[in-house]
Amino acid sequence: MNMWGFTTDIFEYLEREFNLFLKESINKEKSEFYLPSVVDTLIKSGEKKAKVLVAEEKWYGVTYKEEKDAVVNAISQMEQNGLYPNM
C-alpha cells in the first residue's frame, strides 16, 4: 500500500502537470492523470525529492463491500489488544 504526504506546494506542480496532461490527452478516451506519474516527473527533473518510509504493519483495504466485515473485525481486535485507539 502507498500513502503519500506532501507539502502544499504540490498543488502548483499538479496544476502544471494536469494542464500538460489535458493538452495531450483531452480527446483520448479513458486517459487518466496519475499522481505517481507526477511524482516521478518531479523526481526525474530534479525539482523534488521523495522519501520512502517502510512500515511492517499489516495493510487492510476496503475496495468491495464484502471486505468491510473483515476490516471492522481486524480493527476491533487491534483495539482490544491496545494497538489501535478505541474511539
C-alpha positions in Angstrom: 0.0 0.0 0.0 1.2 3.5 -0.7 0.4 6.5 1.4 1.5 10.0 0.3 2.4 13.0 2.3 3.0 16.3 0.6 3.7 20.0 1.4 1.3 22.5 0.0 3.5 23.4 -3.0 2.4 20.1 -4.6 -0.7 21.8 -5.9 1.3 24.2 -8.2 3.1 21.1 -9.7 -0.2 19.2 -10.0 -1.8 22.1 -11.8 1.1 22.4 -14.2 1.2 18.7 -15.0 -2.6 18.5 -15.2 -2.6 21.3 -17.8 0.1 19.4 -19.8 -2.0 16.2 -19.4 -5.1 17.9 -20.8 -3.2 19.2 -23.8 -2.0 15.7 -24.6 -4.9 13.6 -23.6 -8.2 15.6 -23.6 -9.6 13.6 -26.6 -8.2 10.3 -25.5 -11.0 8.1 -24.1 -10.2 6.6 -20.7 -7.0 8.6 -20.2 -6.1 9.1 -16.5 -4.0 11.6 -14.6 -1.9 9.6 -12.2 -0.4 11.1 -9.0 2.6 8.6 -9.1 3.4 9.9 -12.6 3.6 13.5 -11.4 5.8 12.5 -8.5 8.1 10.5 -10.9 8.3 13.6 -13.3 9.3 15.8 -10.3 11.9 13.4 -9.1 13.4 12.8 -12.6 13.5 16.6 -13.3 15.3 17.2 -10.0 12.6 19.6 -8.8 11.6 17.4 -5.9 12.9 14.5 -3.8 10.9 11.8 -2.2 11.5 9.8 0.9 10.2 6.3 1.2 9.2 5.1 4.7 8.6 1.4 5.3 6.0 0.1 7.6 5.9 -3.5 8.7 2.2 -3.4 9.8 -0.4 -5.4 8.0 -2.4 -3.5 5.5 -6.2 -3.7 5.3 -8.2 -2.4 2.4 -11.8 -2.0 1.6 -12.4 -1.9 -2.1 -15.5 -4.1 -2.1 -18.4 -4.2 0.4 -17.6 -7.8 1.1 -14.3 -6.8 2.6 -15.8 -4.5 5.2 -16.6 -7.0 7.9 -13.1 -8.5 7.9 -11.6 -5.0 8.3 -14.0 -4.0 11.1 -13.1 -7.2 12.9 -9.4 -6.6 12.5 -9.7 -3.0 13.8 -11.8 -4.3 16.7 -9.1 -6.9 17.5 -6.4 -4.2 17.4 -8.4 -2.0 19.7 -8.8 -4.9 22.2 -5.0 -5.5 22.0 -4.2 -1.8 22.6 -2.7 -1.5 19.1 -5.3 0.9 17.8 -7.0 3.7 19.7 -10.5 2.9 20.8 -12.8 5.7 19.7 
